[in-house]
């Protein structure tokens, strides 16, 4: 739910940025192409930028980028292999939810089937996949559907990482503009999830996730609970952490929610 407009930078500008950063950090181990969907700049631009980056920094171990599932689907399977050939190692996809109805309501522009398809393409090309999951995106009405469908999709896709985030409805007072979802809130078509509700979502999802080789992490300051671990080995420990949290007195939990910041 970000700003409605975006712009693409030219290949020359990207190369100039690479030169600028390489001069100041000549031996990095990783690089990240930003911002939200750099592949939207076009396959040719991305490929040439990646080639140039690898030329300037030949010892780079990992190149990562964000990507929309719909953009990768538009590129096609053969072009995904081209991305791997120029050194793209990892892709972060905003899954948000595995529930088709939530994805339609939030105008995400993708379906669970699309995510499963492009994840398969990326993994077969040797590119690691990281999903972002957004607690609260189903509101109070579809939180169970959100947790169940998301767990199901993760079990089917087995991404290398699942990164947990929390929906934050920002306002003009906080960041200078209202998020688009406020219209649905004011019209009564979306009821914001409670803080405790988001933790219940996380718990239900974790209960349904299989012990696959996926690292789940709540690695953002706006997460109410900061659990981390491999689903294959640490899932039960993470569930016990959640049980311990829910065993605390209600006021202690409420005070904890108030202490956690809300930011993008």
C-alpha positions in Angstrom: 0.0 0.0 0.0 2.7 2.5 -1.0 2.7 5.5 -3.2 0.7 5.2 -6.5 3.5 6.2 -8.9 7.0 5.0 -9.6 9.8 5.7 -12.1 12.5 3.6 -13.7 16.1 4.7 -13.8 18.3 4.5 -16.9 21.0 1.9 -17.3 23.6 4.7 -17.3 22.3 6.0 -14.0 22.5 2.5 -12.5 26.0 2.0 -13.7 27.0 5.4 -12.2 25.6 4.3 -8.9 27.5 1.1 -9.1 30.8 3.0 -9.7 30.0 5.4 -6.9 29.3 2.6 -4.4 32.2 0.4 -5.5 34.6 3.3 -5.0 33.5 3.5 -1.4 33.0 -0.2 -0.7 35.4 -2.0 -2.9 35.1 -5.5 -1.4 31.4 -6.1 -0.5 30.1 -9.7 -0.2 26.5 -8.9 -1.2 24.6 -6.4 -3.3 20.9 -5.6 -3.5 19.1 -4.1 -6.5 16.3 -1.9 -5.3 13.7 -0.7 -5.0 10.3 -2.4 -5.1 10.4 -4.2 -8.4 13.7 -3.6 -10.3 12.8 -6.2 -13.0 10.1 -3.8 -14.1 12.8 -1.7 -15.7 13.0 -4.4 -18.3 15.0 -7.6 -18.8 17.7 -5.9 -20.9 18.3 -3.2 -18.3 18.5 -5.6 -15.4 20.8 -8.1 -17.2 23.2 -5.4 -18.3 23.3 -3.8 -14.9 23.9 -7.2 -13.3 26.7 -7.9 -15.8 28.3 -4.6 -15.0 28.0 -5.1 -11.3 29.7 -8.5 -11.5 32.4 -7.0 -13.7 33.2 -4.2 -11.3 32.8 -6.4 -8.2 34.0 -9.9 -9.4 34.2 -11.3 -5.9 30.6 -10.6 -5.0 29.0 -13.6 -3.4 25.4 -12.7 -3.7 23.1 -10.5 -5.7 19.6 -10.0 -4.5 16.5 -8.1 -5.6 12.9 -7.6 -4.9 10.4 -8.8 -7.6 6.7 -8.9 -8.1 5.4 -12.4 -8.9 3.5 -10.9 -11.8 6.6 -9.3 -13.3 8.5 -12.7 -13.2 5.5 -14.4 -14.7 5.5 -11.9 -17.5 9.2 -12.5 -18.1 8.7 -16.2 -18.5 10.7 -19.3 -17.5 13.5 -19.0 -20.0 14.3 -15.4 -19.0 14.4 -16.5 -15.3 17.4 -18.7 -16.3 18.9 -15.6 -18.0 18.7 -13.8 -14.6 20.5 -16.7 -12.9 23.2 -16.7 -15.7 24.1 -13.1 -14.9 24.5 -13.8 -11.2 21.1 -13.2 -9.6 21.2 -15.4 -6.5 18.1 -14.5 -4.4 14.7 -12.9 -5.0 12.4 -11.4 -2.4 8.7 -11.8 -3.3 5.9 -10.0 -1.6 3.6 -13.0 -1.1 1.6 -11.1 1.6 -1.0 -13.8 1.7 -1.8 -17.2 0.2 -5.5 -16.5 0.2 -6.8 -15.7 -3.2 -9.7 -13.5 -1.9 -7.4 -11.4 0.2 -5.0 -10.9 -2.8 -8.0 -9.8 -5.0 -9.3 -7.4 -2.3 -5.9 -5.9 -1.8 -5.3 -5.6 -5.6 -2.0 -7.4 -5.3 -2.1 -8.4 -9.0 -1.1 -12.1 -8.4 -2.7 -15.4 -7.4 -1.4 -18.2 -5.3 -1.0 -20.3 -8.4 1.1 -17.6 -10.0 3.4 -17.5 -7.0 3.7 -21.2 -6.9 4.7 -21.2 -10.7 7.3 -18.5 -10.5 8.8 -19.9 -7.3 9.3 -23.2 -9.1 11.0 -21.4 -12.0 13.3 -19.5 -9.7 14.3 -22.6 -7.7 15.0 -24.7 -10.8 17.2 -21.9 -12.1 19.2 -22.0 -8.8 17.8 -18.7 -7.4 16.9 -18.6 -3.7 13.4 -17.4 -2.9 12.3 -15.3 0.1 8.6 -14.7 0.8 7.3 -11.7 2.8 4.1 -12.5 4.7 2.0 -9.7 6.0 0.1 -10.4 9.3 -3.2 -8.5 9.5 -3.7 -8.2 5.7 -7.0 -10.2 6.0 -8.4 -7.9 8.7 -10.5 -9.4 11.4 -12.8 -11.1 9.0 -10.4 -13.3 7.1 -7.5 -13.9 9.5 -8.0 -17.6 9.7 -8.3 -18.0 5.9 -5.1 -15.9 5.6 -3.1 -18.0 8.0 -4.4 -21.4 6.6 -3.9 -20.5 2.9 -0.5 -18.9 3.5 0.8 -21.9 5.4 -0.5 -24.2 2.6 1.3 -22.1 -0.1 4.5 -22.1 1.9 4.3 -25.9 2.3 3.9 -26.3 -1.4 6.6 -23.8 -2.5 9.2 -24.4 0.3 11.0 -21.0 -0.1 14.4 -20.6 1.5 13.1 -17.8 3.7 9.8 -16.6 5.1 10.0 -13.0 6.5 7.1 -11.9 8.7 5.8 -8.3 8.6 2.7 -6.6 10.1 0.2 -4.5 8.2 0.4 -0.9 9.4 -2.2 1.6 8.1 -0.2 4.8 7.9 -1.9 8.2 7.9 -1.3 11.7 6.6 -0.4 12.7 10.2 2.3 10.0 10.4 4.0 10.0 7.0 2.3 12.9 5.1 -0.3 10.7 3.2 -3.0 8.2 3.9 -2.5 4.6 2.7 -5.1 3.6 0.1 -6.6 1.0 2.4 -8.1 3.8 4.6 -10.9 4.2 2.1 -12.0 0.6 2.7 -11.7 1.1 6.5 -13.9 4.3 6.4 -16.4 2.5 4.2 -16.6 -0.4 6.6 -15.2 -2.9 4.1 -12.1 -3.7 6.1 -11.8 -4.0 9.8 -8.3 -3.7 11.0 -6.8 -6.7 12.9 -6.0 -6.2 16.6 -2.5 -6.5 17.8 -3.3 -9.8 19.6 -5.1 -11.0 16.5 -1.9 -10.8 14.5 -0.1 -12.9 17.0 -2.9 -15.5 16.8 -2.5 -15.4 13.0 1.2 -16.2 13.4 0.5 -19.0 15.8 -2.1 -20.7 13.6 0.2 -20.4 10.5 3.1 -21.9 12.4 0.9 -24.8 13.6 0.0 -25.6 10.0 3.5 -25.2 8.5 5.3 -28.4 7.8 8.9 -29.1 9.0 10.4 -28.0 5.7 13.8 -26.5 5.0 12.6 -22.9 5.3 14.0 -20.3 7.7 11.1 -18.3 9.2 12.0 -14.9 10.8 10.2 -11.9 12.3 13.1 -9.6 11.4 11.4 -6.2 11.5 10.9 -3.8 14.3 7.1 -3.7 13.9 6.7 -7.4 14.6 5.0 -7.9 18.0 6.7 -11.2 18.4 10.3 -11.8 17.2 10.6 -15.6 16.7 13.2 -17.0 14.3 14.2 -20.5 13.2 14.3 -23.3 10.7 10.9 -25.0 10.3 12.6 -28.3 10.0 14.2 -28.1 13.4 12.9 -25.1 15.4 9.2 -25.0 14.7 8.2 -26.5 18.1 10.5 -24.2 19.9 8.9 -21.2 18.2 5.4 -22.4 19.0 6.5 -22.8 22.7 7.7 -19.1 22.6 4.2 -18.1 21.4 2.5 -20.2 24.1 4.7 -18.6 26.7 3.7 -15.1 25.5 0.0 -15.9 25.6 0.4 -17.2 29.1 1.4 -13.7 30.3 -1.3 -11.6 32.0 -3.5 -9.6 29.6 -2.2 -6.3 30.8 1.4 -7.4 30.3 0.5 -8.4 26.7 -1.3 -5.1 26.1 1.6 -3.1 27.4 3.9 -5.0 25.2 1.8 -4.2 22.1 1.9 -0.5 23.0 5.7 -0.6 23.3 6.2 -1.9 19.7 6.7 0.8 17.1 4.7 1.0 13.9 6.6 2.0 10.8 7.2 0.9 7.2 
